[in-house]
Structure formats: C-alpha cells, structure tokens
Amino acid sequence: MSLDKKEVLKLANLAKLQLDSDEVEQYQHQLEEVLDYVDQLKDLNLATIEPSLSGVKAGEHQLRSDQVGVSQPKVIDQAAELNDGLMVSPAVFKK
C-alpha cells in the first residue's frame, strides 16, 4: 500500500510530530512496509485456528498460586523511601 507525503504529514500532525523532509520520506517508507505486512496478515487462512486469549490451549498451562512473601533484603535496601520496612512509591492516582 502506498502513502503520499500529504498522508504522512497528516499522521505526523495527529501524533504531534514535527518532521523534516528527510524524516517524512523515512516515515513514508516505514509506514508503507507496515501496511504491506498488515495486508499479508489479511491473506492468512485462519479458518482452522481456534480463538484464544492466551495462545495456549485450555488445560495445557497450569497457573501457579500467588504467594505472599518478603522481598529480598537487597531489593528493600535499594528503595528510595521506606515506611515500616515497606517500600514507598509515588502515588499513581489522584485523590
């Protein structure tokens, strides 16, 4: 599949990228290769392949149970901040 420079510049704008002319040509070539690969994937005969979320057939893979344990002292010693022997990390969610 071919892309013209106008389409590459539109994608760059959507991605908030500022590309010079050499980069536009480079991205144009790379995006065309990606789209060609996707076209190849479309041609695959998947009629005999069963849908799977994990890629492993049911019953072939046994999950281990979660086990709570103490981290190794070396790991704990490397923590930037400790609170009662537990590692403290920056908040991920706003309150």
N, C-alpha and C positions, 0 to 999 in steps of 0.2 A: 504494500500500500504506500502511496506516495503522499507526502505532505508538502505544501508550498511554504515559503518563508512567512507569509502572512499568518498561516495557521500556527506556526511555531511561535511567532511573536504574540499571538493571542494567548496561547498556553503559557508563555513566559509571563505575560501580564497578569493572568489569573493566579500564577504562582508567586507573584511579586518579585520576579527576577528581572534584572537589567542585563541584557545580553548584548555584546558587541557583534559585529557581522561574522567574525570567525566562530564565535560560540553559537550563533544562530545556525550556521551550516553544520557544526558538530552535533548540536541537538537534533537538527532535522534528520541527519543520517542515523543517529541512535534511536530516535523515535520511530523511524521507518523500519528499522530492524526489529524493534519490539512489536510493532503492529504486524509485521510479516510473521513473526513467531506465533502471535495470537491466532493469525489465520491458519497456521499449520495445526494448532491445537483444535481449531474448529473442525478440521477434517478427520480427527481421530474417531474410530468406531468404538464407542463405549457401551454398546448395547449389552455386552455380556458382563460388564463391570457393575457390581452392586454398590449402591451408595454407602458411604461410610464417613463418619465424622473424624475418626482417628487414623484411618488407613490400616487398621488391624481388625481382623475378623473377630466377632464376638466369641469370647471364651478362650481365645488364643493368648491373651495377655492378662496376667493376674496383677492387680494393683496391690501394692503393699499398704498396710495400715499406717496412718500417721502416728508418729511417736514424738511426744514432747520430751525434750532433753535440754541439758545445759550446754551452751556453746563452749567451744574450746577457749581456755584462758588467753591464748594468743590473739584470738579474734576480739575478745572483750577488751583486752589491753589496747587495741588499736582504735577503739571507739573515740570519737571526738568528745562525747559527753556521756556520762553515766549517771543514773539515778537509782539508788539502792541496788547496785550491781547489774542493772539493766541498761542496755544501750538506748539512747535517746536519739530520735531522728526528727528532722524538721516536719512540721505539720504539712499534710498533703491537701486537706480540705479546709476551706474557710468555715468559721463558725457562724 
